[in-house]
Each structure stands twice: as structure tokens, then as C-alpha cells.
């Protein structure tokens, strides 16, 4: 059997896989075993933030795996301590918890918010408001937190304690806040929901309500964080810092990691035995993540991400087929006039470009380090497909 046949025969069919077998990558280019290439405008759904084969990241990971691959969190190790210190210093948060994915980071944030409220106010104050069209993960609890009915199926009963507010609807927000609410959880840009940014006034009102009623503001920056929007975290575009921020995807640069960051108000809520992870903060992934953060600290790096994003928007926005381009930095969604996002994805695949979809939009999440030549080549393919 070939690779696709082996996969289909032995792995559960939970993914809509595209019919290519990726063998290796370099920068923003993937290759199969026959030498066919694709420009990658997906970065593994926002994970390969430094592209493939980044020299500093690869050296750090390989050096660490030869030295020590795992200890468990019953002991201390330097890569985890270094990453935690660096991430707190760069973000302004006091403490964090390491897991292995965005869903795990969001589970941690949910537990933290409910324990914060329980410790101060006792039982009965455990509702978490999330937004319609949000996406927070695929565990039972994060599915329940996700504000899309399509995901609330099959796996009954779902955990209770979530209430959904229409994004950017301040009146609906006011209607849903009551004495049972302990937190409001949002994505500054709804990624899986169509790459839809929130409005400044709505974010400001969430922050005000949380401050007024001692609710925690939770920002799910699993997709928007770690430089994706041209800032370390997208909340910086809104001049807002949530009490709790989650990140994952691009932080590991290609290895599994999730992190839940907490400010002074709630940094000490989770105590010994109230949460844990066998693999969270693994030495190898932490060593790589340090190099991701160092890359973002390089002079001009975040500015270059914003500039590439503006360039993409300008090139695509001039096309007749494009009804609009949404998003921030290099997290963009393309609204189409006549074509379907699925058809565009398939046509791009045939011509040598990998893109994503979100709802009815084409979604772009290129590696943050892609070169101008890689960017222009990918745009030329996309323009050809959209205008063809």
C-alpha cells in the first residue's frame, strides 16, 4: 500500500485530507517524494511560524532531544524555566501553565476562571460567556464553549455553564451578563468563524464589564497570538490585555504546545493538584519555542509581518472576484463574489499553492518568515485562480 492507502486503512477518517503526500519542506515550500512543490500559505494551520527548516529552531530542538527529551513536571528543567520567563517578560503576564494544544490551554483558562470565582464567591457563579461563531477546541468542554451549533451534536451530554453572545452586539452582551457569570471569553479575530475581527467598542465594553463585576476576561489567542497579526498578541491592536490569554499553534514552531497566561489578579488560583499535564512544557518543545520568541524579538520582525499582510491585502483587494479581505497581519480571510472557497482551494492545490478555508472564505496563514519571492509566487497562483 502507498502512504494514502495506509493512512485510510488504519487511521480514523476524522479529516478531509487533500490528495498529496508531503515529504519535506524548506521555508514556505513543501515537496512530495516525486519533487512536486507547493508554496505553503497555511503554515500547518498557523503552526509553522518560522516555516520549515529554520536553522536556529532546528538546532535548538536537535540539541535538546539529544540531551534530554522528557522529565515530567515532577522535576525542574532549564528549557521550561527559560521559556516561561521569556514569555512572561514579553507579554506582561505574571505566571503561566503549559499544556500541549490550544484546546488544553482553553480548558485551563476555563478551570482557572471557575476556580477564581469559587474561591471568592462560592458555588453558583460559574457561567462563561463566549461569542456566537467562536471556536475554542474539540474537547467536550471546549466544544461546549464554541459558539457554533454545528459543533453541538453527537457527543451528548455536553458540559453546562456556557452562554453565547453575538459578536459586536453590545446590547446582547448586556442582556446575557448576570450574577452567575464568572468570565467572558473571546477571540479578537474569529479564525474558524471566518476571519472576522471584533470591533474596538465591543472589546472595550467586555473589558469594562469584567472590571466592574469582577469577571475574568479571557482572550483565546491560539490562532492570533505569537506574532500572527503583527503584534505578539492581537489584544495589542485593541490596547487591551485580558486577565487570561491562551496561546498555542505558532509558539511551538511545529511541535505541540499550549499555554495559559494569567495576570496578577488570578496567577495563583490554580494550586498543587488542581491542574496538570504529563507532557506540558516538554524540554524539546520549550527549546524550540524560545527560538520562536527570539525570532519575533529581532529588529523589524513584527513590522515585516504587518507589511506582508498589507501587501497581501492590497494585491488581493484589487481583484474583481474578491468582495473583501478581513483579518489582521498575516491572518486573512478572502470573501468571494462568484467562486466557492472549496473550489479555490482545490484549484490552488493543482497549481502549487496550499490555502485554507473558513466558512465561505479562503483563509491565509502563511509562515511569518516567508520571503518576498515566496509571497509573490504564492500570490501569482492565487490571483490566477481567482481571475481564471
Secondary structure, DSSP 8 states (H G I E B T S, - for coil): --HHHHHHHHS-S-S---S----EEEBTEEE-TT--EEEESSHHHHT-TT-BS-HHHHHHHHHHHHH-S---TTS--HHHHHHHHHHHHHH--SEEEEESSHHHHHHHHHHHHHHHHHHHH-TT--EEEEEBT----SSHHHHHHSB-GGGSSSS-S--S-EEEE-TT-HHHHHHH--TTEEEEEE-SEETTTTSEE--HHHHHHHHHHHHHHT-EEEEE-TTTTTTTTSSSSGGGGGT---SEEEE-GGGGTTS--EEEEE-TTTTTSS-TTS---SSTT-HHHHHHHHHHHHHHHSTTHHHHHHHHHHHHHHHHHTSTTEEEEEEETTEEEEEESSS-HHHHHHHHHHHTEE-EEETTEEEE---TT--HHHHHHHHHHHHHHHH-
